[in-house]
Amino acid sequence: MNATLNSPITRQTAISLGFWSAIFASVFTILFVLIAVGTSLMFPMKAWNGIQTYAENFNLFDMASFIPAFFLAPTMVILIACINAIAPESKKIFSQIGLAFAIVYAAIIPTNYYLQIFVVRLNLQSGTLGGLSILAQPNLHSIFFALETLGYGFLSLATIFISLVFTSGKLEIWIRSLFIVSGAVGIFGVLVAPFNQPYLIFAGLGLWSLAFPISTILLSIFFRKYLK
């Protein structure tokens, strides 16, 4: 991919922002994975037995992974916008479609996590449980779980379209391949979720947890090559 823009200043701005957003995307993703795994080991999630049981056993640490995941969403919009800015004209249609999907993802996922931390948490702590089960994260038939799957589905579409921008050189081929893998896993999750197969989704999440942060780390290396 030839990183060329009409203005050298605009080009360097996009490259600099791309480098730092790739770094932050990597950090947020790794923190999300580590916190999620750590809390699941310390506080294993039990089968859903209703909102009353969830309220009695509620632990604030269960929501800790939402914080880095919340900030990952706008970071990915910036990162994909920077890729779009330096994409050659022949590839911009793909990067623009990817950016559009990333914006949809960034609208859904932070809203979803904010509802958990704000609405669900406060109602659990106050004992106001009426109608709350449809929003609660551990309920795999909840609005949260559906929006979570859908939101990351849009991120997956974004990464698949963005992958088409990277076509030359070993580094770009690795970025492209990892984006396709993480994107395919996310889309698979969207397709199987309505059939009540959460363990397939969790298995896919394990693969995504490896492929996605490696791809953003490689993106930071890619941008670093052009950074002055």
N, C-alpha and C positions, 0 to 999 in steps of 0.2 A: 504494500500500500504506500503510495507516495503522499507524504504529509505536506501538502501544498495548499496555501491560501493566498488570496489576492494581497492581503496586507501582512507584512512580516510581524507587526505588532499583534494583530489579531491571531496570527498563527502561534506565536509564542504564548499568548494568553491562554489559548485553547490547550496547548501542550502542557503548560504549567498547571492549569486547573485539572487537566486530565490526569497528570501524574499524582497530584495530591488527593484527588477524589478516588483514584484507584487504591492508593495507600489506605485511606479512611474506609473504603468499602471492604478491603481485606481485613482491617482491624475489627470493624463492626461485625462482619460475618464470623470471624474466628471467635470473638467474644460471645456472640449469639450461640454458636455451637457449644463452646466450652461451658457456658452458664447453663444451657439447656441440659447438657449431659450431666453436669455436676449436680444440679438440683434433682434430676431424675434418679441419680444414684443415692443422694442423701434423703430424698423424700419421694420414694417410688410412687408413681401414679397408680391408684387403685381403679378397679372397674367402676363405672359411673353408677351410683346408687341413689341418685336424687340430690336435689339442691340442699336439703337439710343436712345430709351427711357431708356434702362438700363444704358447707358453711362451718360445720363443727370441726372439720379437719383442715380448714383453710390456712395456708401458709403464704405469707407475702413473697417469699423467695420463689414461689411457683411462677410469679410474673416478672422476675428479674430479667429473664432473657428478652422480654418484650422491648426493653429500653434500647439495646444496640440494634435490634431489628427495626425499631421505629426510625432510627437515624439512618439506617442503611438505605431506606427508600428514597429520600431526597438526594442522598449521595449518589445513588445509581442514576438518577435523572441527570445530575450534573455530569457524571462520567460519560453517559451515552450521548449527551449533548456535545461534549468535547470530541468524542469519536466522530459524530456527525460533522462537526466543524472541520475536521482534517481529512475526512473521507474524500477520495477523488470523485469528480462529478458523475462518473459512470456507476458509482456505488452509493451515491447519496439517497437514492430512492429506498434502499434497504435500511440505511441508518436512520432515515426520517421515519420510516414505519416502526423501526425498533424504538425510537424515541417516543413516538405516540403511545405504544404499548407500555413503555416504562412509566409514562405519566399516569396512565390508568392504574397501574400497580401502585404507584406512589399515592394515589387518591384513596385506594381501598385499604391497604395494609396499615398505615399509621392510624387511620380512623378506627380500624378494628382493635388495635392495641390500646388506643386511647380509651375506647369504650370499656375495655377490660380493667384498665388501671383506675379509671374514674368511676364509671357507672357500676360495674360488677363489684369491684373492691369495696366501695363505700356502702353499697347495699348489703353486701355480706357482713361487713363489720357492724352495721347498724341493725342487722336482723330483719331487714326488709326483703323477704325472699320471694314474694309473689311474682310469678312470671319471669323470674330470673334464670331459671334453668335453661331456657331457650337461648340465652346469651353466654352462659358459662363455658369457659374454655375446655374443661375436662369432658363435657358432654359432646361426644363425637357426632351427635345429630343436631348440634346447635348452629345458630347463625354464625357464631365465631368460626367454627370449623369449616363451614361452607365458604365464608368470605376469605378465610386463610388460604384455602385451596385455590379459589378463584384468583385472588390477588397474585399469588406466586405463579399461577398459570399465565397471567399477563407478563410477569417478569420473564418467564420462560420463552414466551413468544418474542419478547424484546431481544433476549440474548441470541435466539436462533436467527433473527433477521440481522442483528449486528454482526454475527459470525460471518455473514456473507461479505462483509467489508474486508476481512483479513484473508488474503489470498496468496501471498508470496513470502518466502523465507520460513525457516524452521520455527522461529518464535511465533510468527503469525499463524502458522498451521496448528501449533499447540493451542493458541488462544481460540482459534476457530473450533477445533475439535472439542475442547473442554466446554465452550459455550453451547455447542450442539448437544453434548452429553447432559449437561445440567438442564438445558431447555427441554430435552426429550423427557427427562425424569419428571419435570414439573407438569408437562402436558399429560403424561401418563397418569399423574395423580388426579388431575381434573377429570379425566375420563373414568377412572375407577371409583372415585369418591362416592358418587350416587348409588353405587352397588354395595355399599356398606362393607368395604374392604380396607379398613384403616391400616392394617398391618402392611399391606402392599405400599401404602403411602409412606409409612414410617421407614420401610426398607429403602424406598426411593430417596427419602430425605437423607438417609445415611450416605448414599452415593453423591447426592447434591452437596452435602457438607464437605466432601473432599474436592469435587470438581470445581465448584463455584469459587471458593477462596483462592485456589491455585490459579484460576483464570484471571482473577483481579490482580493477583501478585504479578503474574506475567504481563498484564496490561501496564502496571506501574513501570516495569522494566522497559516495555515498548516505548512509553512516553519519555522515560529517562534518556533514551537514545537520542531524542530530538531536543532535549532540554538544554538551553544555553545559559 
